[in-house]
Amino acid sequence: MKETPQMRKARENMIPGRLSLPGFLGGERDLPRLLDEDAETVKRLGLTHAAIADRMRELRDAGAEGLGEFLSVPPHFEVRADSVRGRIPCPFGERGLYPKTSITVRNLRTGREVTYTDLHIHLVAAHGFYEGVGTPYRLEPADLVSVLEVQPKDTTL
């Protein structure tokens, strides 16, 4: 993938301190390469960014009623959704602001957990973006899929 003017602007929005204190890229400077690598990982797993985002959303919604406490979500998850004041824009420049909700999912079967935000759900669904390696909020696609137990959708009827 080649860097377009829109992607260049997004990369500029992702520098530390612009939209978030730590930024979105870590040490990564080649946004198109990062997007391509994550897309390849997702494809290798037999999934789509949309399917991953759908699962993230599903678990967020299941934990939303807990008001900051972990809720049991069958078959073997605990989910907590914490909301803080404020909203954050998409670094890719899309209109809208995303609530600063932090969702923690514990997979009790594996003993692993992951934390993501409402903005992450949007970034994964709309841009295939999981943040740069080295950022405190990076979501490794394979790890995310494993913890959330994202399954490929059966497209055959």
N, C-alpha and C positions, 0 to 999 in steps of 0.2 A: 504494500500500500504506500502511496506517495503522500507526502504532507501537503495538504491543500491550505489555502489562506485561512479557512475556517478552523482547520486543525492547528495551525500555527497560533491563532488567537486562543484556542482552548489550552494549548500548552502554556501560553503566557499566563492564562488565568490560574494554572495549576502550580505556579511557583509559590514557595513558602511565603506566607503573609498576605497573599493576594486575596483569596477567598477563605482560606483556613491557615492557621498558624504553621502546621507542618507541611502544608502543600499536599499535592496529590501524586507526585512523581518519584519521590525519593531521589536516588542518584540517576534515575533514568532521564535521558534527554531525547530519545528517539521514540516518540509517541506512536507513530505508525507501526514500527517494529513490535512494540509492546502489545498493541491491539492485535496484530497478526499472530503473535506467539500465543496469546490467550485464546484467540479464536481457534487456533489449531488444537490446543489442548481440549477445548470444549468439544470440538468435532471428533477428536480421537475417543472421547468418552461417550460418543453417540448421542450427544445432547445439543441443545441450542441455548443461547443466552436467555431467550424468553422462558424456556422451561425452568432454568435455574432461578430466574427472577420470580416466576410464578410460585415456586416452592418457598422462596424467601418470604414472599408476601403472605402465603398461606400460614406459615408458622408465626409471622409477625401478628397477623390477625387473631390467631389462636391464643396468643399471649397478651393481647391488648387489654383484656378484662382484668388482668392481675394487678394493675396499679402499682407497678414496681416490684411485685413479688413473683417468684417463679410459679407457673401453673403447669400442671401435668397435662401433656398432650400425647394421646395414644399414637403409636403403640409404646414408645419408650423415650419420650422427649420431655424436657422441662424447658419452658420458654418464659423469659422476662422481657417486658418492654418498658424502658425508662424514657420519659420525655422531659426535656429541658426547654426552657423558653428560647425562642428564636427560630429562625429559618435560615436556610442556606441555598444559594442559587446553584444551578448546574454549571460546572466549569466549561461545558461545551457551548454555553451561551443560549440555551433554550429558555424560553419564558417560563416563569413560575419559580416558586420557592418551595423547598422541601423541609418539613418539620425536622427538628433535631431529636429524632427518636432513635434510641440505641436498643437493638434487639439482641439478646443473648440466648442462644439455643444450646442446650446440653443434650447430647446423645447419651442416654444412660446405658445403652447396650455397649457402646465403644469407649465410654468414659471421656470423650472429646467434646469440646465446645467451640463455638464460633460467635463472634459479635459483629453485627453489621448495622447499617443505618437505613432510614428511608431513602436518603440520597443514593446509597449503594444500590438499592433495588432499582432505582431509575437508571443509574449508570450502567448496570449490567444489562437491563432490558433494552434500553435505547441505544447504547453505545458499545456494548461488549467490553466495558472498562471496569477493571477490578482494582485499580490504583497501581502505582508503580512499586517495584521491588524496593524494599527499604523504608517505605512509609509505615507509620504505626497502624494504619488502617487497611493495608494491603490484604486482599482476599485471594489466596491462591485458588484458582478455579477447581483443581482436583481435590483439594482439601475441603472446600466448601461443599462440593458435590458429595463427598464421602460423609461428612458430618451430618448434612441435611438429608442424606439418602435420596437424592434426586434420581428419579427413574425416567428412562426414555419413555415417551408417550407412544403407545401402539397406534401407528397410523394406518394399519390395515383393518378393514372392516369385514 
